[in-house]
Amino acid sequence: MKIYTKTGDKGETGLFGGERVPKDALRIEAYGAVDELNSIIGVVRALRPKKKIDVVLKIIQQDLFILGADLAAPNDTKGSSIPRITHSASSLLEKVIDTLEISLTPLKAFILPGGTVVASHLHLARTVCRRAERSVVRLSRSEDVGDDVIVYLNRLSDLLFVLARYANRLEKKKEVQWMNPSLNP
C-alpha cells in the first residue's frame, strides 16, 4: 500500500464514512490539533521521563488516537467500529490528577512554564491541548461532537499541568513563580 493516494491534491480530505471536506474545515483543524498533541506527547516519552509519568503518557497517547478517530467521524456516521472517547477516560485522568496532587505543594501563585526538559515539554503539550480544546469548542458550535470530547481535553490539559509540576518535583527542580510587575516594581 502506498502512503500517497493523491486524493487530497485538490485540498480535500476524507472523513470516516467517506464524506469529503476541505482540509481547512473546523473538524480537520480539531483532529489535527489532537494529532499534534499526540506527537508532542511522543516527544516527551522519547525524553525518557520517570516510569510513573511514562505510563500515564502511554495511556494518554492511546486515548488521543481514539479522540482523533472520534473527531474524524461525525456522530451521525454509520458503523459501530468507530471508537469514541468516553466519560470513563476523563474519570481516569481525574484520578491520576488527584493522586499526583497529593505529593505537590499547593499553588499560591502562578508558575512559569519550564523547569526540566520533560516538564517544559509537558507545559508545551498543555498549551497545544488547550488549542485543541478551543478548536473542538469552535466545531461544537456548528456540529455535534458530544460532551465527552470537550471534557476529556479540559481534564487532559489539567493533568499535563500537574504532570509538569510532578516531573519538576521528581527532579527536585524548583518552580519559578510569576512576579506581577505591578506588585514588584
N, C-alpha and C positions, 0 to 999 in steps of 0.2 A: 504494500500500500504506500503510495506516495504521500509526502507531507503536504504538498501543494495540490489544491484542487482547481484553482483558477475561478472558483465560483464567487470569490469575493473581489475580483478585479474591478468591478464597477461600483465598489463602495457599499456593498450589501453583505449581510451575513445571515445565516440560518439559525432559527431557534429550534428547540426540541419541538417536534410536531410538524416541522417543515416550513413554517412561515418565514418569509424573507423580510428583513428590516434593514434600514440604513445603519451603518457601523457607528454612527454618532447618536443613535436612539438612546433615550434615557435608560432603557433596560440593559443595553450593551454597556453603557457607561457604568451602571451599577455593578454588573457582574465583572466588568473589567477592573474596577477598584478592588473588588473582593479577590480577584486573581493576583493583583499587585500585592495586596496584603499577604496572601498566602506565600508569595515569593519572598517577601521580606522576612516572614517567619522562617522560611527555609534558610535565609542568610543567618539569622540568629542561631538556628540549630547548627549551622556549619561552623559557628564560632565556638562550639562545644561548651554550652552552658552547663552548670551543675545538673546532675541527673534529675532532680526533682523538677527543675524548670523544663528540661528537655522532654520529660514525659508529658507534661501539660501541653507543651508546644506541639507535640506529635498529635495529640487529641484535637487540638485546635486546627491543625492542618487538615485532618480528616473532615472535621466539621465544615471548614471553609470550602472544601471541594463539594460537599453536599449543598451548601448555601449557594455556591456558584451555579450548580445544576438547577437548584430551586428557582433561582432568578432567570435562568436561561429558558425556563418552561413556564409560560404564563399559567396561572392557576386553573384556567379552563382547558388546558392541554389534556388531550385524552391519553390514557396509558397509566397503568399503576406502577410501572417500573421507575418512574421519576422519583428520585429521593427528595425529601422535603426536610428542612430543618424543623425541629420540634421544640416544644417548651422544655422538655427534659434536658436538652443540650444547654439551654440558658440556666436551668436549675443547677446543672453540674458546675458551670462557671461560677455561680454564686457560692457554691460550697467551697470551691477552691479559693475564692477571694476571702471568705470567712476564715478558712484555715490559715492562709498566709498572713492575714492582717494581725492575727494574734501575736506573731513574732515581730511586728513592726511598731516603731514608735508612732503614737498618734500624731497626725499632722496638726500643727498650729499656725502654719504659714504655707504659702505657695512654694513649691520647689522648682528649680530649673531642671529641664531635661538634661540628662548627662550622667556622668559617673563612669562606670566601667564600660568597656566596649559593648558587652552584652546588654547592659542596662540602657545605654544610649540607643542601640538598635531597637530595643523594646519600646522606647519612647517614640522612635520613628514609626514603628508598627502601629502604635496607639494613634498617632496623628493620621495615618493612612486609613485606619479603621474608622475614625471619625468622618473622614471624607467619604468613605464607602457608605457610612450611615446616612450622611446628608444626601448622597445620590439615591439611595433607596427611598428615603423620605420624599424626595422630589418625584421619583417614579410612582410612589404610592398615591400621590395626588391625582394621577390620571389612570392608574391601573391597580388592580388588586394584587398585592404581594403577600398578604397575610400578616398577621400581627407578629408571629414568631420570628420573622426575618429581622425586623427592626429591633425587637427586644434582644435578640442574640447579639447583634452588632453593638448595641448600647452596653450590654454586660461585658462583651469582649474588650471594649476599649477600657472599661474599668479594670478588668483583670490584667490587661497589658500594663497599665499604670502600676498596679500592685506588684506585678512580676518584675518590673524595672526597679522598684524600690527594694524588693526582696533580693534581686541579683546584687544590688549595691551592698545590702546588709551582709550577704554571704561572703562578699569580698572585703568587708569592713571599709567600704568606701563611703565617706561622709556625704550626705546630700547637701546641696547648696541651696539655701533659701533665697527667694527673690527678695530684693531690697527695694521697697517702694520709694522712689526718688522724692516724692512729696513729703515723706516722713524722715528721710535721711538726706538732707541737702548737702 
